[in-house]
Amino acid sequence: MLKLDQHPSGRHFLQIPGPSPVPDRILRAMSLPTIDHRGPEFSELGLKVIGGIQKIFKTEHPVIIYPASGTGAWEAALSNTLSPGDAVLMFETGHFASLWKQMALRLGLEPEFLSLPASQSWRYGVRPQLIEERLRRDGEHRIKAVCVVHNETSTGVTSDIAAVRRAIDAAGHPALLVVDTISGLASADYRHDEWGVDVTVSGSQKGLMLPPGISFNALSPKAIEASQRSLMPKSFWAWDEILAGNNNGYWPYTPSTNLLYGLNEALDMLLEEGLDQVLARHERWGEGVRRAVNAWGLEIQCQEPALYSPVLTGVVMPEGVDADDVRRTIYDRFDLSLGTGLGKAKGRMFRIGHLGDCNDLTLIATLGGCEAGLKLCGVELFGSGLQAALEFFADNPAPGTPAARKLAAAASTGPSQAGAVRA
Ligand SMILES: *Cc1c(COP(=O)(O)O)cnc(C)c1O
């Protein structure tokens, strides 16, 4: 066990899928003096971060920022739109979907949980077809909301949210669409308005590269309308007072001022780089990590390649190997933290986060730690994942870098030469 007075040299490798490594630029921004949250300067900050975060959610509608973890924003989404006893349709994509369902129960809602057969459970995305069929059978419209997780952090499987919207529309059902993209936002493609989402829930400590402590509800006009009829008790979470204050860049209670400095910096970084490039960067990292897992001859938890998460990869252990032993060995030997298997996946898999302040070589180091740790634990590997990932990263420069531009330029003059060779 590491003692606090024996801090190892160099940086700890925090490769869990949230909290993710926070860039120094954000930490520096957060170290500015705290200001009066009712003073004139604050309003400028408030309005700027609200405007910026709307761009990340791809919405023109209000986004609420809570001084709370993602779980708080889950509760806010349900308690602002629903009434006690309302039926909600949820889908068992993994541990986080299961926790959200537990919350719905505790809040006095009636969640119905759609699940896949045990052999497929937690390895696939939401099946829009099952949602459509269930909604078609709900002629009385007892179901008030469909709640799904966009990037299931416990498994590394994403879901097709646009297809869920189409399923609700095809059934002609008025249920709200409520989506958790706590770990997807700013790392996986997400479009609140275009996909017709009514409430999107997110958090700070994953793709946004911030420390834990703030979370979000992105709203739709239909969700705001529903909030005016909702009978669930709420006060801290209530949208109406927050929306009123936010119009002028203020909050009805003390917001997390220094985390908002951090958010402001994160938004600048994401928007300077361009969201498309940020997403491409994560896709590429995901591909590199999956190549490593494939080269090791180990299984990836996600069984649906179109839905591989760009945020994290779940690595399944062979029969008889305890994933937490492997994780512990890697932590003790290489000062590298990997995500544990959650819920049903406990001991069966570990998760490699490829989000936050990473680069090719932090991931190479991570994969090196994994490869060595797996071997130390007696796991037989087919080949070197480290080598496979290194080759992939070397052959495919990161989008937006000079090397990528050079390669693209060569490719655009390439066809004539290639043609000449072929001729
Ligand atoms: C992290 C996470 C949560 C929980 O958020 P907290 O900030 O830990 O409360 C919920 N859903 C998903 C998909 C997550 O990744």
The ligand as a MOL file (V3000), in Angstrom:
LIG
                    3D

  0  0  0     0  0            999 V3000
M  V30 BEGIN CTAB
M  V30 COUNTS 15 15 0 0 0
M  V30 BEGIN ATOM
M  V30 1 C -19.5480 8.5960 -13.9470 0
M  V30 2 C -20.9050 8.2410 -14.4200 0
M  V30 3 C -22.0420 8.4240 -13.6290 0
M  V30 4 C -21.9640 8.8950 -12.2070 0
M  V30 5 O -21.4980 10.1770 -12.0960 0
M  V30 6 P -20.9130 10.6960 -10.6820 0
M  V30 7 O -20.2340 11.9630 -11.0850 0
M  V30 8 O -19.9820 9.6370 -10.1910 0
M  V30 9 O -22.0600 10.9220 -9.7870 0
M  V30 10 C -23.2590 8.1090 -14.1760 0
M  V30 11 N -23.3770 7.6440 -15.4280 0
M  V30 12 C -22.2980 7.4330 -16.2060 0
M  V30 13 C -22.4920 6.8880 -17.5780 0
M  V30 14 C -21.0330 7.7260 -15.7290 0
M  V30 15 O -19.9590 7.5120 -16.4990 0
M  V30 END ATOM
M  V30 BEGIN BOND
M  V30 1 1 1 2
M  V30 2 1 2 3
M  V30 3 2 2 14
M  V30 4 1 3 4
M  V30 5 2 3 10
M  V30 6 1 4 5
M  V30 7 1 5 6
M  V30 8 2 6 7
M  V30 9 1 6 8
M  V30 10 1 6 9
M  V30 11 1 10 11
M  V30 12 2 11 12
M  V30 13 1 12 13
M  V30 14 1 12 14
M  V30 15 1 14 15
M  V30 END BOND
M  V30 END CTAB
M  END
